[in-house]
Amino acid sequence: MSQRVIVVGAGVVGLTCAVRLLEAGHRVDVVARDLPRETTSAVAAGFWYPYRALPRERVTSWAATTYAVLDALASPPEFGGSPESGVRMVTGTQVFAGTAPEPWWVAAAPTLERTQEVPAGWTEGWRFSTPVADPAVYLDWLAARVEESGGTITRLNLGGLPPDGLVVNCSGLGARLLGADRTVVPVRGQVVHVEQPGIEQWWLDEAGSTYVVPREHDVLLGSVDVEGEWSRTVSPEHTEDILRRATALVPALAGARVLRQKVGLRPVRPAVRLERVGDVVHCYGHGGAGFTLSWGVADEVVSLVERD
């Protein structure tokens, strides 16, 4: 039965939940203090990788669902893909200073190949293909799908969750207020965009919070991981550190011109909260994995909305 649903939050999780609810026949209005391009999702790497999100079993399941959807979006148009989504499949390597342990989320990804073809200073790694999106393009695409399906997206600075009707709370860090949940904490991240010197694969060293993600017109470098930090001001010291670590991982970046820098606050929680309490479905605390878990959690949100 069709219901009116208010989705609070216009980041990647909120928009994806809105899309799935509209596809299921519900009437959906998205309300948020920050519009899609102003959210933490717009700062993110747009890189599929389960990071700072628990519990492992549920995260693996949500990540597997999301991988399949994003892989399909990255397919050629003649095979049902949507190039306008800005999603591509990119091959890369996660590196380790010692033996590369099997990732706990391995069931969510295609076959991983162990490799010793890693930069100096690392021992071995896992090589695999993963979806990568340009967040600005992808968020615009999601927002367009919401509106084309009859949904709305409205800027609204809420002091609490809407008191009437069915609500899906995808407010991220806002859940500290809107969900009265002080277990949600900010983990500050910073990214540096540099000119594209011809890099075609991504690189990741999770131990050092370092990643290099190539895009068509630039390369995204990250990051830092500062728990409890609310500042959104770019730190020159962090920029220098990110450039140093990224260049050690990918020497071809040496001398690449910095184009811009951004800061985002990841909404981290001891475990993702995805449950229904009365007329509210809570869906927040995705840490650094909102893009990675979005379609999986959205499917579960629909099932909770339609629960008797």
QUIWOHU-V63561 format. One line per field, one symbol per residue. phi: phi as a letter, one per 40 degrees, with the letter a starting at -180 (. if undefined). psi: psi as a letter, one per 30 degrees, with the letter a starting at -180 (. if undefined). Layout:
phi: ???
psi: ???
This chain:
phi: .cbcbbcchbccccccccccccccgccbbcbacbcdcbcddccccgbcacbfabcdccccccccccdccccccccddcbgcbdccgcbcbcabcbbcbcccccccdccbcdcbcabcbcdhbcaabbacacbbcdccccccccccccccgcbbbcacccacdcbgcbbcbcfcccdccbfbcccbcbcbbbbcbccchcbbcbabccbfbabbcbcbabcbaababcgcccbcccdccdccccccccccbdccdgccccababbbcccadadcbabbgcbbcaagcfcbdccbdccccccddcccccc
psi: kklkkkkjkgaeeeeeeeeeeeffglkkkkkkekleffleefflfhkjkjkhklleeeeeeeeeeeeeeeeeefllefgglifffgklkkkakklkfbkjlkkfgefflakkkkkgillkfleaakklklkkkjeeeeeeeeeeeeefgglljkkkjkflkkfkakkjjhgbfffeefghjffklkjklklkklljggkfllkkjeeghkljjkaefakkklalijkgkfkgkkjeeeeeeeeeeeeeeifffkfkkkelklkljkjklekkjjlkjbgkjkilhgbggeeefeeeeeeeeeeeegk.
